[in-house]
Amino acid sequence: RWARAARSRRRAHAVQHAIEDLLHVLAEARAKLRIVGEDLRDEVLDMPVLAQKLQEKRNLIDERLLVHRVALAELLEELHALRDALVFIARAALLRRIVAGRSDLLIE
């Protein structure tokens, strides 16, 4: 009987220690969750500021892209004008050859 009572006390003591360990783990988890919750709250509060900064950067990029598009369009116009000038020069040279009696060069 004494041995059974001793085993029972040891089991009860072991269960009590296990419960205390679980309570300690739960307390640590709560503390960690509280910290995570505070961090998340801070991030949520910072989101409008971050969104505003992101929008400002997007606007700046859009402005730069517009400037580059305009510059590219102007360069394209200049290239077309140069192409037209080169075509004109080539036709004039061809006409000069024809007039000079060098029609054999037409094949080129």
GROMACS elastic network, one bead per residue, 0.5 to 0.9 nm:
[ bonds ]
;  ai    aj funct       b0    kb
    1     4     6  0.51246   500
    1     5     6  0.62175   500
    1     6     6  0.85938   500
    2     5     6  0.51195   500
    2     6     6  0.61183   500
    2     7     6  0.86523   500
    3     6     6  0.50234   500
    3     7     6  0.62035   500
    3     8     6  0.85321   500
    4     7     6  0.51260   500
    4     8     6  0.61003   500
    4     9     6  0.85956   500
    5     9     6  0.61255   500
    5    10     6  0.86026   500
    6     9     6  0.50572   500
    6    10     6  0.61661   500
    6    11     6  0.86022   500
    7    10     6  0.50340   500
    7    11     6  0.61203   500
    7    12     6  0.85112   500
    8    11     6  0.51041   500
    8    12     6  0.61148   500
    8    13     6  0.84927   500
    9    12     6  0.50182   500
    9    13     6  0.59792   500
    9    14     6  0.84965   500
   10    14     6  0.60278   500
   10    15     6  0.84969   500
   11    15     6  0.60411   500
   11    16     6  0.84258   500
   12    15     6  0.50450   500
   12    16     6  0.60380   500
   12    17     6  0.86236   500
   13    17     6  0.62270   500
   13    18     6  0.86080   500
   14    17     6  0.50952   500
   14    18     6  0.61352   500
   14    19     6  0.85883   500
   15    19     6  0.61201   500
   15    20     6  0.85566   500
   16    19     6  0.51093   500
   16    20     6  0.61763   500
   16    21     6  0.86185   500
   17    21     6  0.60735   500
   17    22     6  0.85446   500
   18    21     6  0.50359   500
   18    22     6  0.61688   500
   18    23     6  0.86062   500
   19    22     6  0.50278   500
   19    23     6  0.61412   500
   19    24     6  0.85847   500
   20    23     6  0.50318   500
   20    24     6  0.61818   500
   20    25     6  0.86623   500
   21    24     6  0.50429   500
   21    25     6  0.62131   500
   21    26     6  0.85862   500
   22    25     6  0.50149   500
   22    26     6  0.60747   500
   22    27     6  0.85466   500
   23    26     6  0.50069   500
   23    27     6  0.61380   500
   23    28     6  0.86758   500
   24    27     6  0.50739   500
   24    28     6  0.63070   500
   24    29     6  0.86304   500
   25    28     6  0.51275   500
   25    29     6  0.61330   500
   25    30     6  0.86159   500
   26    30     6  0.61051   500
   26    31     6  0.86031   500
   27    30     6  0.51065   500
   27    31     6  0.62663   500
   27    32     6  0.86909   500
   28    31     6  0.50909   500
   28    32     6  0.62035   500
   28    33     6  0.85605   500
   29    32     6  0.50727   500
   29    33     6  0.60251   500
   29    34     6  0.84747   500
   30    33     6  0.50096   500
   30    34     6  0.60273   500
   30    35     6  0.86415   500
   31    34     6  0.50649   500
   31    35     6  0.63643   500
   31    36     6  0.87092   500
   32    35     6  0.51320   500
   32    36     6  0.61886   500
   32    37     6  0.84714   500
   33    37     6  0.58683   500
   33    38     6  0.84515   500
   34    38     6  0.61406   500
   34    39     6  0.85972   500
   35    38     6  0.51030   500
   35    39     6  0.61776   500
   35    40     6  0.85866   500
   36    39     6  0.50331   500
   36    40     6  0.60775   500
   36    41     6  0.84965   500
   37    40     6  0.50740   500
   37    41     6  0.60649   500
   37    42     6  0.85733   500
   38    41     6  0.50045   500
   38    42     6  0.61667   500
   38    43     6  0.86024   500
   39    42     6  0.50970   500
   39    43     6  0.61997   500
   39    44     6  0.86269   500
   40    44     6  0.60761   500
   40    45     6  0.84966   500
   41    44     6  0.50812   500
   41    45     6  0.61293   500
   41    46     6  0.85732   500
   42    45     6  0.50524   500
   42    46     6  0.61574   500
   42    47     6  0.87011   500
   43    47     6  0.61491   500
   44    47     6  0.51345   500
   44    48     6  0.78967   500
   45    48     6  0.69021   500
   45    49     6  0.80905   500
   46    49     6  0.54051   500
   46    50     6  0.62062   500
   46    51     6  0.86146   500
   47    51     6  0.58629   500
   47    52     6  0.84374   500
   48    52     6  0.60931   500
   48    53     6  0.86252   500
   49    52     6  0.51338   500
   49    53     6  0.63009   500
   49    54     6  0.86326   500
   50    53     6  0.50859   500
   50    54     6  0.60886   500
   50    55     6  0.85581   500
   51    54     6  0.50217   500
   51    55     6  0.61091   500
   51    56     6  0.85960   500
   52    55     6  0.50832   500
   52    56     6  0.61997   500
   52    57     6  0.86840   500
   53    56     6  0.50587   500
   53    57     6  0.62625   500
   53    58     6  0.86436   500
   54    57     6  0.51025   500
   54    58     6  0.61837   500
   54    59     6  0.86146   500
   55    59     6  0.61079   500
   55    60     6  0.85775   500
   56    59     6  0.50664   500
   56    60     6  0.62149   500
   56    61     6  0.86638   500
   57    60     6  0.50381   500
   57    61     6  0.61779   500
   57    62     6  0.85528   500
   58    61     6  0.50671   500
   58    62     6  0.60804   500
   58    63     6  0.85805   500
   59    63     6  0.61629   500
   59    64     6  0.86407   500
   60    63     6  0.50877   500
   60    64     6  0.62491   500
   60    65     6  0.85924   500
   61    64     6  0.50643   500
   61    65     6  0.60586   500
   61    66     6  0.85515   500
   62    65     6  0.50344   500
   62    66     6  0.61510   500
   62    67     6  0.86950   500
   63    66     6  0.51212   500
   63    67     6  0.63586   500
   63    68     6  0.87361   500
   64    67     6  0.50958   500
   64    68     6  0.62263   500
   64    69     6  0.85806   500
   65    68     6  0.50318   500
   65    69     6  0.60227   500
   65    70     6  0.85615   500
   66    69     6  0.50104   500
   66    70     6  0.61842   500
   66    71     6  0.85801   500
   67    70     6  0.52250   500
   67    71     6  0.62371   500
   67    72     6  0.86387   500
   68    72     6  0.60232   500
   68    73     6  0.84960   500
   69    72     6  0.50280   500
   69    73     6  0.60656   500
   69    74     6  0.85690   500
   70    73     6  0.50743   500
   70    74     6  0.62386   500
   70    75     6  0.86558   500
   71    74     6  0.51048   500
   71    75     6  0.62106   500
   71    76     6  0.86056   500
   72    76     6  0.60622   500
   72    77     6  0.85943   500
   73    76     6  0.50184   500
   73    77     6  0.62631   500
   73    78     6  0.86974   500
   74    77     6  0.51100   500
   74    78     6  0.63171   500
   74    79     6  0.86852   500
   75    78     6  0.50171   500
   75    79     6  0.61360   500
   75    80     6  0.86329   500
   76    80     6  0.62016   500
   76    81     6  0.85864   500
   77    80     6  0.51281   500
   77    81     6  0.62327   500
   77    82     6  0.86637   500
   78    82     6  0.61402   500
   78    83     6  0.85392   500
   79    83     6  0.60488   500
   79    84     6  0.85157   500
   80    84     6  0.61125   500
   80    85     6  0.85548   500
   81    84     6  0.50679   500
   81    85     6  0.61726   500
   81    86     6  0.86484   500
   82    86     6  0.61241   500
   82    87     6  0.85603   500
   83    86     6  0.50679   500
   83    87     6  0.61362   500
   83    88     6  0.85369   500
   84    87     6  0.50954   500
   84    88     6  0.61475   500
   84    89     6  0.86400   500
   85    88     6  0.50334   500
   85    89     6  0.61675   500
   85    90     6  0.85956   500
   86    89     6  0.50128   500
   86    90     6  0.60556   500
   86    91     6  0.85462   500
   87    90     6  0.50802   500
   87    91     6  0.61351   500
   87    92     6  0.85263   500
   88    91     6  0.51780   500
   88    92     6  0.61140   500
   88    93     6  0.86322   500
   89    92     6  0.50580   500
   89    93     6  0.61669   500
   89    94     6  0.85830   500
   90    93     6  0.51367   500
   90    94     6  0.61806   500
   90    95     6  0.86507   500
   91    95     6  0.61117   500
   91    96     6  0.85604   500
   92    95     6  0.50645   500
   92    96     6  0.61758   500
   92    97     6  0.86916   500
   93    96     6  0.50327   500
   93    97     6  0.63150   500
   93    98     6  0.86983   500
   94    97     6  0.51211   500
   94    98     6  0.62478   500
   94    99     6  0.86223   500
   94   103     6  0.88467   500
   94   105     6  0.82510   500
   94   106     6  0.74536   500
   95    99     6  0.60487   500
   95   100     6  0.84060   500
   96    99     6  0.51019   500
   96   100     6  0.60023   500
   96   101     6  0.86378   500
   96   102     6  0.86616   500
   97   101     6  0.62698   500
   97   102     6  0.51124   500
   97   103     6  0.66557   500
   97   105     6  0.75018   500
   97   106     6  0.84493   500
   98   101     6  0.51650   500
   98   102     6  0.53746   500
   98   103     6  0.51216   500
   98   104     6  0.86401   500
   98   105     6  0.82989   500
   98   106     6  0.79543   500
   99   102     6  0.74082   500
   99   103     6  0.82954   500
  100   103     6  0.82086   500
  101   104     6  0.83138   500
  102   105     6  0.59754   500
  102   106     6  0.79228   500
  103   106     6  0.54056   500
  103   107     6  0.81021   500
  104   107     6  0.63213   500
  104   108     6  0.81980   500
  105   108     6  0.54776   500
